[in-house]
Amino acid sequence: MSINKYTHTAIALHWWIALLFIPLGVMGLIMAGLSPNDPLKFKLYQLHKSIGIVILCAMISRLVWRVIKAPPPLPIGQPQWSKRWSGRLHRLFYLLLFILPLSGWVIVSTASIDVPTVVFNIVPVPHLPLQEIADQVVIYDRAHSLHKFLFFFTIGLVLLHVAASLWHQFIVKDQLLKRIFSLAGVLGALLAIAITIALGSRIMGGVTTERESLPAIRQITHPHWYAEASNSSLQFRGIQEGEPFTGHFASFSAHIAIEDDLSQSFVRATINTDSVNTGDTERDETIKNADWFDVQRHPIARFQSTKITAVGDDMYQVTGSLHLRGINRTIVLPMHYIKNGDTARSQAQITLNRHDFGVGQGVWVSDEWVGAEVEVWFTLNLTRR
Ligand code: HEM
């Protein structure tokens, strides 16, 4: 029986993508689990992004090639329903293998720490133009969840795809599997994988310094100054039953770069809401519960600047998006910032309305027990990274 085969190019692209896919996903899972200070994390991130972009390019090539050379017709004897489902599964694969790398690209374009993507340390890939949108943090979270979910979903489809192929090969015995094998095609795929691995070794074999850990990597494009709770403070004052009380966050980090060119400047902060401390255990437990910070569902609050303007000596007006309890609001922070060589100091104070972020639900919506306005201020002692 004569077999209608795919072209060598289509076969090479198929096996190149298929054989890179699972190792790439496993690499993603491993690197996501590593500590941010582990230099291996940075290398794996760069490798993962590089191979992910390669898959995206291979998918584009596959699509273009499919338009140029249509796939060979399926065997005449194959039932219509089987042809229909095979077509649907293939279309779904195309869709997923585009959305997966694209969602990864969205992650790196909206991450609070800006790590440039340079494919195999050779070709720089710009971020998607998502920096100016207010909901950056929400988009990051959604893209991240989607990215991970789609990987597992695609694995499920791959298993289905493999099972269907084996069924055709060994039960139906219609030689369908042979359509996607040719010596030249498989050798082409292996050569492409060998080149991918050789290029990947540029990243894995490169010299790593302490500073190549993730939080520090921003300096590749912008030097920045960094602070965390150990030598800085982030405090707030509220009113409970008419009496003022103060609190602070015991865990947070901030990255600031104020350049002469303010369009290159940024202020970013990440706060662990679970670290709130008002010196009163009962009140702290209440603040952490679902009606208040809801730390189970929203363990992180984030601030990301979108625009910085100079308003006086060492004074800046920092406009940005504050993400708290799942809600994004634009706030304008008057910030004092003074740089002195490798260190910098920054202070700011702002009054927020807790209702803007849905903080205080149920009976707490009323201002009778706890006031709506909360004064927040910080002092950051930053060091150059
Ligand atoms: C078909 C291609 C891809 C697959 C199968 C894939 C798969 C994965 C998986 C399974 C994870 C782990 C998710 C987690 O546990 O949190 C991950 C993480 C990640 N991926 Fe991909 N990925 C692909 C392409 C890309 C591309 C093209 C980029 C960027 C240009 C990218 C960027 C990232 C980043 C930044 C993370 C880490 C997120 C974090 O901080 O935890 N990925 N990827």
Boltz pocket constraint, residues with backbone or C-beta under 6 A from the ligand:
constraints:
  - pocket:
      binder: B
      contacts: [[A, 21], [A, 24], [A, 25], [A, 26], [A, 27], [A, 28], [A, 29], [A, 30], [A, 32], [A, 45], [A, 48], [A, 49], [A, 50], [A, 51], [A, 52], [A, 53], [A, 55], [A, 56], [A, 97], [A, 100], [A, 101], [A, 102], [A, 103], [A, 104], [A, 105], [A, 107], [A, 108], [A, 117], [A, 144], [A, 147], [A, 148], [A, 151]]
      max_distance: 6.0
